[in-house]
Structures are given as C-alpha cells and as structure tokens.
Amino acid sequence: MSNVDTIKSFIIEEFLPDVEPAALAVDYDLLANGVIDSLGLLKLIAWIEDRFGAPIADDDLDPDNFRSVTAIDTFVARVTAGAVTGS
C-alpha cells in the first residue's frame, strides 16, 4: 500500500467513516472543508509520528503540511527523508 493509500485510509477511518476511498480526492482541502479540526490535527500529527516514525518539529506545524492527502504525503516523504539522512 502506498503512503497515499495509507493516509487516505486513516483519514476516512478517523474523520470520514461514511466516505468511500475513491470519493476522497487527494487534493481535497481537509482543513478548509472542516474534515479535520484542531483536535483532529493533533490526532493526525500523532498518527504520522507513530505510523511513519517521522519526527515532527515545531517548525513543521504549518497547516499547509496537513491540508490534503497530497500535502500530507509530501510532508511525510520530506520528514522521513530528513530522518534517514540525519538533516
């Protein structure tokens, strides 16, 4: 399963239980459309840290990193690559 599929599965399971995975566009704005609120964002961040072993620094807490499935996937790729390279 790709990271996009994993992220979509988590979003649907936690925030959109009545939505089919195919119905959630990867560029759908999860924040502006009220799918994820501030508490949901904390839950998402904790899940990313746990699932991907991605250390999330205070500088990473930009809402744009978590706005859509694509944004989350890009963010995860960046922070996990940084963790591997040590930067």
C-alpha positions in Angstrom: 0.0 0.0 0.0 1.4 3.4 -0.9 1.6 6.2 1.6 -1.3 7.9 -0.2 -3.5 4.9 0.3 -2.4 4.6 3.9 -3.1 8.3 4.6 -6.5 8.1 2.8 -7.4 5.0 4.9 -6.5 6.8 8.1 -8.4 10.0 7.2 -11.5 8.0 6.2 -11.4 5.7 9.2 -11.0 8.6 11.7 -12.8 11.5 10.1 -15.0 10.4 7.2 -16.4 6.9 8.0 -19.2 7.2 5.5 -17.0 8.0 2.5 -15.6 5.5 0.1 -11.8 5.8 -0.5 -12.4 6.6 -4.2 -14.6 9.5 -3.3 -11.9 11.3 -1.4 -9.8 13.3 -3.8 -6.2 13.6 -2.9 -6.3 17.3 -3.3 -9.5 17.9 -1.2 -8.8 20.6 1.4 -9.4 18.7 4.7 -8.9 21.8 6.8 -10.9 24.4 4.9 -13.8 22.0 4.5 -13.9 21.1 8.2 -12.9 17.5 7.9 -10.0 18.0 10.3 -10.3 20.5 13.2 -7.6 21.5 15.7 -8.0 18.3 17.8 -8.1 16.2 14.6 -4.9 17.8 13.5 -3.2 16.8 16.8 -4.5 13.2 16.2 -3.2 13.2 12.7 0.2 14.5 13.8 0.5 11.8 16.5 -0.5 9.2 13.9 2.1 10.4 11.4 4.8 10.3 14.1 3.8 6.8 15.1 3.0 5.2 11.7 5.9 6.7 9.7 8.4 7.2 12.5 8.5 10.8 11.4 9.8 13.2 14.0 7.7 16.4 13.7 9.4 19.6 14.9 7.6 22.7 15.9 8.7 24.3 12.6 6.7 21.6 10.7 3.4 22.5 12.3 2.3 24.6 9.3 -1.3 23.8 8.4 -0.3 23.7 4.8 1.6 20.4 5.5 -1.7 18.8 6.5 -4.2 20.4 4.2 -4.8 17.5 1.8 -3.8 13.8 1.3 -1.2 15.0 -1.2 0.2 17.6 1.2 0.4 15.1 4.0 2.2 12.6 1.7 4.7 15.2 0.6 5.3 16.2 4.2 5.8 12.6 5.3 8.2 12.0 2.4 10.2 15.1 3.4 10.4 14.4 7.1 11.2 10.7 6.7 13.9 11.5 4.1 15.3 14.0 6.6 15.3 11.4 9.4 17.2 8.9 7.1 19.8 11.5 6.1 20.0 13.0 9.5 19.1 16.5 8.5 
